[in-house]
Amino acid sequence: MIDLHTHSLFSDGTLLPSELVYRAKVRGYDTIAVTDHGDFSNIDFVIPRLKQVAKELTAQYGILVIPGVEITYVPPKLISKAVRLARLHGAKIIVIHGETPAETVPAGTNLAGILSGADIIAHPGYITEEEVALAKKNNVCLEITARNGHNKTNPHVAALAKKLHANLVLNTDTHEPEDLFTKEKADKILEISGLTKKDYDTMLLNSHKLTERRK
């Protein structure tokens, strides 16, 4: 399994990166990105530390650990700047905290994230058809999420992405140990989202391609 959106206690997760990674390994993961919440106040602090520990944990635990960040609540006009800064500090996977209806995310975040050079728009809510088309054009992945609240709009995201042939990925947005994937959990999310086993295989391939592209 592969998961490109998780959180440690460097932001609002409950686990140290080491424990998060090892628990994922035990669950059968082969790849995990640690993407703690970031803005201009902490990008230069969090990402270098995740980069250092990712290398060590990959070597010790035999699971590919990718240092990343979830750009969160950054004003849309500054998202591109935040993405560039995150890349400069070593983020390999950049997730944008999308316009989920479960939170009061600034309007325009989805579009700014798609145009910013980020990799994934997390829980993009009621994303528009025009934005999905731009995501396809810019090779930005849209997230189907396992996280409660955010996953309300998974069917909407999945239907538009399939209609326009945009790339989807399946992530957990893990904050607690029990958030990590199991096969049963993945199957349930697929069913609720109107997706098939074939779609899941494509999403896994999209995630792996993304990690290869960002090496």
C-alpha positions in Angstrom: 0.0 0.0 0.0 1.0 3.6 -0.5 -0.2 6.7 1.2 0.9 10.2 0.3 -0.9 12.2 2.9 -0.2 11.6 6.6 0.6 13.7 9.7 3.0 13.3 12.6 3.2 15.4 15.8 5.2 17.9 13.9 1.7 19.3 13.1 -1.6 17.8 14.4 -0.9 14.1 14.3 -0.4 12.1 17.5 2.7 10.0 16.5 6.4 10.7 16.1 7.5 10.1 12.5 9.3 7.0 13.6 6.2 5.4 15.1 4.0 6.5 12.3 6.3 4.9 9.7 6.7 1.7 11.7 3.0 1.3 12.2 2.5 1.8 8.5 5.1 -0.9 7.8 3.3 -3.3 10.1 0.1 -2.6 8.2 1.7 -3.6 4.9 2.7 -0.3 3.5 5.6 -0.1 1.0 5.6 3.7 0.7 4.4 6.6 3.0 4.8 10.3 2.7 4.8 12.4 5.9 3.1 15.6 5.0 2.7 17.7 8.1 0.7 21.0 7.9 2.9 23.9 6.8 2.8 27.6 6.1 5.5 30.3 6.1 5.9 30.1 9.9 7.2 26.5 9.9 8.2 25.2 6.5 11.9 25.9 7.1 11.7 24.0 10.4 9.5 20.9 9.7 10.6 19.8 6.2 14.4 19.6 6.9 13.7 17.4 9.9 11.3 15.2 8.0 13.9 14.9 5.2 16.6 13.7 7.7 14.4 11.2 9.5 12.9 9.9 6.2 16.3 8.8 4.9 17.1 7.0 8.2 13.7 5.3 8.5 13.8 4.1 4.9 17.2 2.5 5.5 16.2 0.9 8.8 12.6 -0.2 8.2 12.7 -1.1 4.5 9.7 1.1 3.7 10.1 4.2 1.4 9.5 7.3 3.5 9.0 10.5 1.6 9.4 14.0 3.3 6.5 16.2 2.3 4.2 19.0 3.5 0.5 19.9 3.3 0.3 23.6 2.5 -2.6 24.7 4.8 -4.7 27.8 4.9 -2.0 29.8 3.0 -3.8 32.7 1.2 -4.3 31.6 -2.4 -2.2 34.4 -3.9 0.8 33.1 -1.8 0.4 29.4 -2.4 2.9 29.3 -5.3 5.4 31.0 -3.2 4.9 28.5 -0.4 5.3 25.6 -2.8 8.6 27.0 -4.1 9.8 27.4 -0.5 8.8 23.9 0.4 10.7 22.5 -2.6 13.7 24.6 -1.7 13.7 23.0 1.8 13.4 19.4 0.4 9.7 18.5 0.2 9.3 15.7 -2.3 5.5 15.5 -2.1 3.5 18.7 -1.8 -0.1 18.5 -0.9 -2.5 21.4 -0.9 -5.2 21.5 1.8 -8.1 21.8 -0.5 -11.5 23.3 -0.2 -13.2 20.7 1.9 -16.8 21.6 3.0 -15.8 20.3 6.4 -13.7 23.4 7.1 -13.6 27.1 6.2 -10.8 26.9 3.6 -10.1 30.2 1.7 -12.0 30.3 -1.6 -9.7 29.9 -4.6 -7.4 27.5 -2.8 -8.1 24.6 -5.2 -7.3 26.7 -8.3 -4.2 28.3 -6.8 -2.9 24.9 -5.7 -3.5 23.4 -9.2 -1.5 26.3 -10.7 1.3 26.3 -8.1 3.3 23.2 -9.1 2.0 21.2 -6.2 1.5 17.4 -6.5 -1.9 16.7 -4.9 -5.0 18.6 -4.0 -6.3 17.0 -0.8 -10.0 16.7 -0.1 -10.9 19.2 -2.8 -14.6 19.3 -1.9 -17.0 20.5 -4.6 -14.2 21.2 -7.1 -15.4 22.6 -10.4 -15.3 20.9 -13.7 -13.0 23.7 -15.0 -10.6 23.1 -12.1 -10.5 19.4 -12.7 -9.7 20.0 -16.3 -6.8 22.2 -15.2 -5.6 19.5 -12.8 -5.5 17.1 -15.7 -3.6 19.6 -17.9 -1.1 20.4 -15.1 -0.7 16.7 -14.1 -1.9 17.4 -10.5 -3.5 14.5 -8.7 -6.9 14.9 -6.9 -7.4 13.1 -3.7 -10.0 10.6 -2.7 -9.8 10.7 1.1 -10.5 8.2 3.9 -10.9 11.0 6.5 -14.3 11.5 8.0 -16.0 14.8 7.1 -13.6 15.4 4.2 -14.8 12.2 2.4 -18.3 13.5 2.0 -17.5 14.9 -1.4 -15.5 11.8 -2.7 -18.3 10.8 -5.1 -18.3 14.3 -6.6 -14.5 14.3 -7.0 -14.4 10.8 -8.4 -17.2 11.4 -10.9 -15.6 14.6 -12.4 -12.1 13.1 -12.4 -13.4 10.0 -14.3 -15.4 12.1 -16.7 -12.4 14.3 -17.5 -9.7 11.6 -17.1 -7.9 13.5 -14.3 -5.5 11.6 -12.1 -6.8 10.4 -8.7 -4.9 9.1 -5.7 -6.3 7.5 -2.5 -4.9 8.7 0.8 -5.8 8.4 4.5 -5.0 11.9 5.8 -3.8 10.0 8.9 -3.7 11.8 12.3 -4.2 8.8 14.6 -2.8 5.3 14.4 -6.2 3.8 13.6 -6.4 6.1 10.5 -3.9 4.0 8.6 -5.2 1.9 5.8 -6.4 -1.6 5.9 -7.7 -3.4 2.8 -11.2 -3.4 4.3 -11.0 0.4 4.9 -9.8 1.0 1.3 -12.6 -1.2 -0.1 -15.2 0.8 1.9 -13.9 4.1 0.6 -13.9 2.9 -2.9 -17.5 1.7 -2.6 -18.8 4.9 -1.1 -16.9 6.9 -3.7 -18.4 5.0 -6.7 -15.0 3.6 -7.6 -14.0 0.0 -8.7 -11.0 -2.2 -8.0 -9.7 -1.2 -11.5 -9.9 2.4 -10.4 -8.0 1.6 -7.3 -5.3 -0.1 -9.3 -5.0 3.1 -11.4 -4.8 5.3 -8.3 -2.0 3.2 -6.8 -0.2 3.5 -10.1 -0.7 7.3 -10.1 0.7 7.5 -6.5 3.8 5.4 -7.5 4.4 7.5 -10.6 4.2 10.6 -8.5 6.9 9.3 -6.2 9.1 8.4 -9.1 8.6 11.8 -10.7 9.7 13.6 -7.5 12.8 11.5 -6.7 
